[in-house]
Amino acid sequence: MSSQALEETTTTTTEAPLQETTTTTTALLDVTTTTTLTEGAFMMSSESAPDASTACSLPIDVQRYHTGTSAEPAAGDTVTIDYPPVSGFDGNSQWYRISTGVIQIFSDGTVMAFQPCP
């Protein structure tokens, strides 16, 4: 006669912020783990500036998403308003503040340049 532990796994995903909750239950153990997923989410300024030095003083106050693999967008990534990405963010070739500096974004959402703030 053999005995086996029963295991049940439930995964739930919610938006803003994206979270994944996994609950595993066995005969001997009950564990719940919640992990916040970045999935390209980052914070940036909702306002823009025509140059990098002015953008460095803008407040960071809105969440956006990007297609890159880093925590924040880099040159060549696309910035979007939604996740999963549907269309690019119209950056109008302006500069926007992010936590590590400023980025210049094309009208199709492509990040043109990054500069650190002093």
C-alpha positions as CSV (number, residue, x, y, z in Angstrom):
1,M,0.0,0.0,0.0
2,S,1.4,3.3,-1.0
3,S,0.4,6.8,0.0
4,Q,0.7,10.0,-2.0
5,A,0.4,13.6,-0.9
6,L,-2.3,15.5,-2.8
7,E,-1.3,18.8,-4.3
8,E,-3.6,21.6,-5.6
9,T,-2.2,24.6,-7.3
10,T,-4.3,27.7,-8.1
11,T,-2.9,30.7,-10.0
12,T,-4.7,34.0,-10.1
13,T,-3.5,37.1,-12.0
14,T,-4.9,40.6,-11.3
15,E,-4.0,44.0,-12.9
16,A,-2.6,47.2,-11.5
17,P,-0.2,46.1,-10.1
18,L,0.1,42.8,-11.8
19,Q,0.3,40.0,-9.2
20,E,0.5,36.3,-9.4
21,T,-0.6,34.3,-6.4
22,T,0.1,30.6,-6.2
23,T,-1.3,28.4,-3.4
24,T,0.1,24.9,-2.9
25,T,-1.6,22.5,-0.5
26,T,-0.3,19.1,0.5
27,A,-1.2,16.8,3.3
28,L,1.7,18.2,5.4
29,L,2.2,21.7,4.1
30,D,0.0,24.8,3.2
31,V,2.0,27.7,1.6
32,T,0.8,30.8,-0.2
33,T,3.2,33.0,-2.2
34,T,2.5,36.4,-3.7
35,T,4.9,37.9,-6.2
36,T,4.6,41.3,-7.8
37,L,5.4,41.0,-11.5
38,T,7.0,43.9,-13.3
39,E,6.2,42.7,-16.8
40,G,7.8,45.9,-18.2
41,A,6.0,48.2,-15.8
42,F,7.9,51.3,-14.7
43,M,7.2,54.8,-13.4
44,M,7.8,58.0,-15.5
45,S,6.7,61.6,-15.6
46,S,3.3,62.3,-17.1
47,E,4.7,65.7,-18.3
48,S,7.4,66.1,-20.9
49,A,10.1,68.6,-21.7
50,P,11.8,69.7,-25.0
51,D,15.3,69.0,-23.6
52,A,16.9,66.5,-21.2
53,S,18.0,69.1,-18.6
54,T,14.5,70.4,-18.1
55,A,13.1,66.9,-18.0
56,C,15.4,66.1,-15.0
57,S,13.2,68.3,-12.8
58,L,9.9,66.7,-13.7
59,P,8.0,64.6,-11.1
60,I,7.7,60.9,-11.7
61,D,4.0,60.3,-11.3
62,V,2.6,57.7,-13.8
63,Q,3.0,54.0,-14.5
64,R,3.8,52.9,-18.1
65,Y,5.1,49.7,-19.7
66,H,7.9,48.9,-22.1
67,T,9.0,46.0,-24.3
68,G,12.6,45.8,-23.0
69,T,14.1,43.3,-20.6
70,S,15.5,45.8,-18.1
71,A,13.6,47.4,-15.2
72,E,13.4,50.6,-17.2
73,P,13.3,51.3,-20.9
74,A,16.5,51.7,-22.9
75,A,17.1,53.0,-26.4
76,G,15.2,50.9,-29.0
77,D,12.5,49.7,-26.5
78,T,8.9,50.7,-27.1
79,V,6.9,52.5,-24.3
80,T,3.2,51.7,-24.1
81,I,0.3,52.9,-22.0
82,D,-1.2,49.4,-21.6
83,Y,-0.1,45.9,-20.9
84,P,0.0,43.7,-22.8
85,P,1.3,46.3,-25.3
86,V,-1.3,47.2,-27.9
87,S,0.1,50.4,-29.3
88,G,3.1,52.7,-28.7
89,F,3.0,55.8,-26.4
90,D,3.1,59.0,-28.4
91,G,6.1,60.7,-26.9
92,N,6.2,63.4,-29.6
93,S,10.1,63.3,-29.5
94,Q,10.0,64.8,-26.1
95,W,12.0,64.0,-22.9
96,Y,10.4,62.2,-19.9
97,R,11.8,61.6,-16.4
98,I,12.4,58.0,-15.1
99,S,14.1,57.0,-11.9
100,T,17.5,56.6,-13.5
101,G,17.5,59.7,-15.7
102,V,15.5,60.9,-18.7
103,I,14.4,59.2,-22.0
104,Q,13.4,60.8,-25.3
105,I,10.5,59.0,-26.9
106,F,9.4,59.1,-30.6
107,S,5.7,59.5,-31.6
108,D,5.5,55.7,-32.1
109,G,6.7,55.0,-28.6
110,T,10.3,54.1,-29.5
111,V,12.9,55.3,-27.0
112,M,15.4,57.3,-28.9
113,A,17.9,58.2,-26.2
114,F,18.7,58.0,-22.5
115,Q,20.6,60.5,-20.4
116,P,21.3,60.3,-16.6
117,C,20.3,63.3,-14.6
118,P,23.0,65.2,-12.6
